[in-house]
Amino acid sequence: MTLTVQPHRESVGLKTGQLYLDGQWGPGSGGETWTHRHPATGEAIGEFAIATAGDVDAAVAAARKAFESGTWSNARAGVRIKLLHRYAELLREHAEELRALQALDNSVPLSFSSNIYATGVEAAADVFDHHAGWVDKLGGQTLPPYQGGDHLAMTFREPIGVVAAILPWNAPFLLYAQKIAPALAAGCTVVLKPSEYCTFTVLRMVELLVEAGLPAGTLNVVTGPGDPVGETLINHRDIDKVSFTGSRAVGKRIVEASAGTLKRVSLELGGKSPALVFADAPNVGLAAATTIGAVTMGLSGQACVANTRALVQREVYDEFIAAAQGMAAAVTYGDPFDPGVMSCPLINEKQLERVLGFIETGKKEARLVSGGERPGGDLENGNFVTPTIFADVENSSTIAQEEIFGPVLAVVPFDTEEEAVRLANDTEYGLGASVFSADAQRAFRVSRKLRAGTIGVNGFQIEPHLPFGGFKQSGLGREGGDSSIEAYTELKSVYMPLTDEMM
């Protein structure tokens, strides 16, 4: 029987998506809607409004009015702290409902979002808790006079203003939190645009934020595709900062659009992250399982930080490939609500065709070890691709350099530590990397040499209090920790004389 998720849709109680402008939910002014189709089945899941340019203007105007009024931006630290903590608890209370909505949006299986921190609701709640702790610590400095008479030299941190937060579809909980939590903690107001491929989950999270007591106009939501909604937003003259996670191409477009008004920009873009597996790795099989798991399980490689290049020392090269093959063969697909399902399909047909095209290119460039096919039967209407492993890959090849964003692993051999570092850094990206070695000195030495924003040693994790972002063309700025909240503030210097004597 062909796979269907309609029974789950009914049990979750999916609502028709609307815009949220100045404290009110309503349809778009143009009357157009987007129909979201489930990536595992092709079924129509639900509709939501496509915002017009006028709707975006209204959202930005509401955010500007709220910011200038000071209802949130000038609210006492205790007020903001309590609301953010209250919201974190609401996220935890509604975790099961939110995971089900995500499964209807992007088909990430419940087995994954329930157990893998970075794709779960707990991560989002922790991010809000963490940033709530920064609200009463956004201090400046009082500095001794450098010249002249008796005076004070001071600095203050103030909210940057109206923020456009633009989300991708693949990890709505964490990525929503990494933008909204620091913006609100700093006192900014926000216009939020979720991905058209993962909207219903985000709308429900916004409903819970309203329930927590966020004042009207502080957060506004415009839905729809990048053109026209995202384009209108990034070009808007009354936006002070754009925070975006997504493709490198769109990131470059945002930088260009920001030039007219010198908007502040934070970008978390793509990656072609390497896993460096040395012969002295504590467990080569576990290194292989960790690497291929990140590429095939859960998001099916649709994660910018996934280690899609495996650089493996020749002494353990065959062992690594054999273990990766075994792990790949065990990956299961299908109904995301089935506890036995481990991975999801590609998000849409366009991405399916793109990944299949890269696989065909890979067959000409390297040795296909396994996968690279579309499963049939009950899954024939879904955007599924079986876990794909290429061996004997040249690091200069297309499949080793381009971000495929699918379940494709390129395995590259190396001989020496110096060669491994050179190969790892030989990419336009620099988002993440992993180092597998039992030699602590080597692991630390190599980590320091890698040109990437987050390095995992014998594993990989994202923490809410650590900055996350990329070197080179993997982005600008960081999300997480104190660097994240500073990115939503402006630093102001104030001079104040203490006598009537002129300097």
N, C-alpha and C positions, 0 to 999 in steps of 0.2 A: 504494500500500500504506500502511495506517495506521502512523503512527510508533510504534516500540517502543524501549525502552531496556533490555529484559531481557538481551540479549547482553552489554551493558556491566556489568550487575549481576553476572553470572557471572564476568566477567574480573576485576573489581575484588575479588571475594571478600568481599562484604558480610556482616558478622557480625550475629547477633541482639543487639540492644542490651540491656544490663543496667545495674543500678545499681552504683555504686562507693561502698561504705561501709566506712570504717575499714580501708582497704587490701585489701578483698575485693570481687570482682565477683559479683553474684548477682541473681536475679529479685526483683521487688517482692513484698512480703509478702501483698498482696491477690490476686496472680495475674493482674491485668488487664494488657492490653497495648494499645498504640496502633499501628495500621497506617498507615504513611506511604505516600501515593499521589503518584506523580511528577506535578508540575504540567504537564509537557509532553505527557503521555500518559494520565494517569489510572490508570496501572497500580500495583498494590500492589508496593512496593519492599522493604519489610521491616517487622518489628515490634520494638518496644522496650517495656520495662516502664513501667507507670504507677505512680509512687510513691504510697504511702498516707501519711496523716498520721503514722503510726507510723514509716514509712521516713524521712520528713523529720526527725522527732524523733531518730532514730538517727544521721542524718547530722550534725545540729547537735551532738548529744552527742559524737560522734567528733571533730568539729572543736574543740569546747570542751576535751575531754580532751587533744588534741594540743597546743592552745595553752597550756594550763596546765602541761603537762609540760615545755615549753620545748625539745622536740626540734628544732623548726624556729624558733620565735620567739626562742630564745636561742642558736641556732647561730651560730658565728663567721662573720664577714663573708665570709671566704675560702671557706667551705663553700657558702654561698648563692650567691656569685658564680660559682663553678665549675659548680654544678648548673644555674643559669640559662643560662650560656653553652653547656653541654653540650646542654641541651634545644633551644636555638636551632639548633644544628647538626643535631640529629635532625630538626627540622622541615624544614630545607633538604634533608636526605637523602631524606625521604619526601614531598617536594613533589608529585611526579607522582601518587602514590597519594592524597594529600589533595585535590588538585584534582579527581580523578575521583570521590571520595566527595562532594565538594560538588556536582558535576554531577548526582549521583544524588539528593542531598538537595533542592537548590533550583533545579536546572537552569541555573545560571550556566555559560555555555559555556566550554570550555577555552581557546578563542581569546581570551577576555577575562581569565580568571584567570591565564593565562600571561603576559600583557602589561601589564595594568593593575595598578599597584602596590598600590592600596588594597584590591583584592579578591584579592590573591595571597598565597601562603605566605611569600614573602620579607618582606612587611610585618610579619607576625607574628613572624618570627625576629628582625627588626631591633628590634622593640619589646622583646623579651626581652633582647637584647643591651644595648639602651639602659638598661633598668632595672637590669640586673646592675651597671652602672657606678655606680648610685646607692647600692648596699648599704653601701659603706664610707664614704659621705659624708653619712649621716643624722645629722649632728652637731647639738648645741645651741650654747649660748653660755655663756661665763663673764663675768659683768658686775661692774663695780666697785660696792662698797657704796654705797648711797644714804643711809643713816642708821646710827646706832648704832656698835657696836664693830667689831673686826676679824672679818670673816666673808666667805664666798663666796656669791654669788648665781648660780645656774646653771640652765640649761634643758636638757632631754633630749627627744628624740623617741622614742616607743615605739609599737609596733604597736597598732592600734586594737582588735584582737581577732578575733572570728569574723565573717566577711564572707559575705553572700549575694550572689552574682553571677548576674544574670538576663540571658540573652542573647536577641537577636532572631535571625531566620533569615537575613537578607540578606547579611551580611558576616562569616561565622563566624571567619575567620582573624584579621582585625584586631580585631574587637570582643572576642573571647575574650582575645586578648593584652593589649588595653588595660585589662582588668579583672584578669586573673590575674597578669600580670607585676608591676605595682606592688604588689599585695596580697602576693605572695610575697616580693618584694624588701624590703618593710617588715617582714616577719616575721609576717604574719597567717596564719590558717587560713581555709579557704574551703569553702562549700557552693555548688556550681555547678548552675544549672538551664539547660540549653540549650533553645532553642525546639523545640517538637514538630514543626516543619516543617524543622528542620535539626539533627538529633540525631547521626546516624552520623558525620559529620565531626568533631564535637566529642568524641565518645567515643574516636575514634582518636587525637586530639590528647592526650587524657588518658592513654591507654595509653602514649604516647611519653613523657609527663611521668613516669609511674611507672617506665618503663624508664631514665629519666635518674637515678633514685634518690631521688625525693621520698618522705619518710617517711610511713608509714601514718597516716591521719587528717588530714593536712595539707590535702588536697583531697578532697572527697567530691562525688559526682554523683547528683542525683535528676532523673529524667526524667518527662515527661508534660505535659499541658496546664496552662495558667495556673490553671484551676479543676479539681482542688483543689490541685495541687502548688505553684504560685506563691503562691496565697493563703495556704496554710499557712506557707510560708517567710517571707513579708513580715510576717506577724503573730506570728512566733515570738518569745517573750520573751528567748531567749538569743542572738539575733542582734544584733551590735553595729553593723553597718553594712549597708545595702543599696545595691548598685550596679546600675543598671538602664539598658538602652537599649531604647527602643521607643516606643509611642504616648503622646501627651499624656494621654489618659484614664487609662491604667494608671499613668503617672507620678504623677498627682494621687491616685490610689488608694493608692499607696505612701506618699506624704506623709501622708495621713490615717492609715494604719496605723502609721506610725512614731511618732505622737504619744504613744501609750500608754507607750512606754519611751524616748522621745526618741532613737531610733536615728539614727545619722548616715546621710545619704542623698546619693548622687550620681546624677543623672539626665541622660541624653542623650536628648532627646525629638524631636519632629517639627520640620519646617521648611517654609517656603514661600519659599525663597531666591531673590533676584532676580539676574539678570545685567543690568548697566547697560551698554548699548552706545551709545557716543557716536559722532557722525559722523566724528570723527578717529581712530577705532579703526585700529590698524595694518593690519588685514585684516578687513573686515566679514564676508566669506565664512567665514573661519576662526573668527571669533567665533560666527557662526551654527552652524557645524559643531560647535564645542565645546559650545555650549549645548544644541542638540537631541541631540547625542551622549550627554550626561549624562542626558538624560531618556528616551532610547529604547534605547541600546546597553547591553549587559551585563545590568543589573538591570531594564531596562524602566521606569525612573523610580521603582523601589522602593528609593530611597535618600533618607534624610531631608535630606541636604545638597544634593541635586540642584537646579540652578537651573531651577525649574519656572515662574518668571515671567521673561520677557524684556522689559525696559524699553528701548525702542529709540528713538533720536532720529529725528525725522520725516524728516530729509534722507536717511537710509539705511534707512528702514523697509521699503520695498518690496524693496530689495536683500537685506536680512536675511531676509525671509520667503521669497523665491525660493530663497536658498541653503539655508535650513532645510528647505524642501520637497524639494530635491534630495538632501540628506543622509538625510532620513527615508525617502525612496523606496528608498534603497540598503540599508536595514537588513534583515537576513535572520534567519529563525527556523527552529526545528526541533530536530534531535538535538544536544544540547549537546556531544557528543563529536565532531561534525563540524567540522573546522577552518574551514569556510566559514560557519558559523552565528555571528551576532554578538550576539544578544540572547536573553532568556529569557521565559517566560510569566509571568503573575501567579501568586502562590504558591498560591492555592486558589480554589475557586469563589466563596466569600464575597467575596474581594477582587475577583474578576472582575465580579461583579454590582455591587459598589460603584463601580468605575471606570466601568462602562458607564452607571450612573446619573448620574454626574457629567458624562459626555459628553453625555447627553441634556439635562441642565440647561444645559450650555455652548452647545448648539445654539440655545437660547432667549435666551441672553445675549450671544452674539458671533457672529462669522463663522467657520464651520468651513472651514478651508483644505484640510486633507487628513486622511485616516485616520479613526479612530473606529469601526473595524469588526472583526469576528472573522473571521480567515481560515478557510477550509474545507479540503476535500480531506484530505491526510495529517495536517493539524494539527487536525482537527475535535474531537478528544478532549482537546486541551490548552487551557489558560487564556490563550490568546493574544489580544492586541488590537493592531491596527496603530498605528504612530506617529501621534499626533493633534496637530494644530496649530490653535489658535484665534487669529484676528487681531481687531484693533479691540476689544480687551477693556477693559472698565472695571475699574479697580483695586479697586473696591468690590464687584465681582461675586463670586458663589460660587466660580467656577473660579479666580479670582485670590486668594482668601482661604483656601480650605480646602485642607488637604494631601490630595491625591488619591491619591498613592502609586501612580502608574501612568504610562504613556507619553504624558502630556498636557502640552503647553506652551501657556501663555497669553502672548500677545504684546501689550504695552501701549505705545502711543506716548507720547513726551514731547517737549517743546520746549527746556527750559532745564535747566541743571545743578541748580538749586534744586528744580525740579519733580521731577527724577529722584530726588534724595535723599528728598524728601517721599514720593513713591510707594513707594520701596524700604522706607522705615521704617514705612509704613502697613500694618502686619500685626501679629498677636499673636505671631508667631514672630520669631526672631532667631538662626538657626543659622549660616548662611553667606551669602556674596554674591560676585559677581565684577564687576570693573570693566574695561571694554575701552576704552582710550584711549591714544593715542601721546603725550599730554601728561603727563609724569611728575608735574608739580605738581598737575594736576587729579586724576590717579589717586590720589595720596597724600591730597590734600585731601578727596576724596569718601570714600576708605576710612576716614578718621578720623571722618567724620560718620555712617557707617552703623552702625546698632545691631545688629550681628551678631558672632558669636564668631570666625569665620574668613573673611578676605577674600582673594580671589585677584585679582591684576592681570594681565590678558591671559592668563588661564589659572587653574587651580586644582589644588592638591595638598595632601595630608595627610602630615605628617612625624612620625616617632615621637618627636622631641624637642621638638615644639611642642604647647602645650595646645590641646585641641579640645573645644568645648562651646558652649552657646548663651546668648544674652540672652533676656529676657522669658520666654515660655512654651516656649522650646526647651530648658529644662533648668536644672539646678543643678550647679555645680562644673565641673571640667575633667578631661579624660583626656589623658595625654601630658605629657612634660617633668617638671620638678620639682614643678609644682602637682599632678600626678597622684599621685606617691608621697607627697606631704604629706597628701593626702586619706585615706590609709590609716594615718595616725599620729595620736597624741595628743601634745600638748605639755605637758610636766611641768616645774614650777619647783621647785627644791630650794634651801633655805637651810641653810648649814653654818657654825656659828661656829668660829673658829680659836683662841679662848681660852676660859677658864672664866668670863670677865666676862659678866654678863647684860646684855642690851640694855635 
